[in-house]
């Protein structure tokens, strides 16, 4: 290897290390206010429900306005009144729910914190994997061991908790879980995201 190629390699490796410590971070938004989180979820469901209802009403209205030759729209099984609302009413309700959802989302963003995780190195990943049961854990063959493995991985990869873009000073993932009294339903998807981020494939590209 020539001096120029060696220097080029050192520069590339340093650039990779720098990027890994900045752009390679995983940032997961989390809402501490459970009531607000539930409200956002309910409004999203209601918003989607009205959208679906409007779509059906528009489809039914189109069938009435432009029936196929010889078609009896009364026999189509799509009564325009069976949903209990008119198209105009459904659109009004959708607009109302959309406004409420926008307000709730804005409130939620002001309330949320950001959980910041890094990726484990290959050695760290293998150490945690070996500690928790080996290859069977990584393939989700044993559920209990898989939960333990993903929990250990999240603990190792956790960097900080940010509020308004600033480090809150939280020392560990376990400390945050305990102080926030997170439920399994809250912890499990976070651990799954951290696990998926660590399982991303390689970057070899064939030209």
Number of C-alpha atoms within 10 A of each C-alpha: 6 7 8 9 10 11 12 12 12 12 12 12 12 12 11 12 12 12 12 13 11 10 9 15 17 19 16 15 14 17 16 14 11 9 10 16 18 11 16 20 15 13 19 17 12 17 21 15 13 19 16 12 19 20 14 16 23 14 14 19 16 11 16 18 10 11 12 10 6 6 12 11 16 10 8 11 9 17 15 18 10 10 13 10 15 15 20 11 12 19 16 13 17 20 14 12 18 18 14 17 20 14 12 18 19 11 14 19 13 12 16 18 21 20 20 18 23 22 23 20 11 9 9 14 19 14 12 19 22 15 13 20 15 16 12 15 20 18 10 13 11 12 12 11 19 20 17 17 25 24 22 19 21 25 17 18 24 22 20 21 24 18 15 12 9 11 14 13 11 15 12 16 21 15 12 15 13 10 10 10 11 13 10 8 8 13 14 14 11 18 19 15 16 25 20 12 17 18 13 9 8 6 6 6 5 4 3
